[in-house]
Amino acid sequence: MTVLTGSVKEKKKKNFFREVQSELKKVTWTSKDELKTCTKIVIGSTFVFGLGIYLVDLLIRGSLSTVSYLTMLITG
């Protein structure tokens, strides 16, 4: 097992942060308009899918309720 001295640790830390900084400069960030558009799309699609799931839930609940009611009528 290798024991690192204080100066070697410091050099590795500085080197790491320099590399992180240089990598962050390569990142292309989204523009404000693109971010707004994507946010609207995500919120809209979440609403649509949520509404769809709610309607399917109502359909299934109604179907099961109807089957339960018919079963009660038939069996007494």
Buried (B, 14 or more C-beta within 10 A) or exposed (E): EEEEEEEEEEEEEEEEEEEEEEEEEEEEEEEEEEEEEEEEEEEEEEEEEEEEEEEEEEEEEEEEEEEEEEEEEEEE
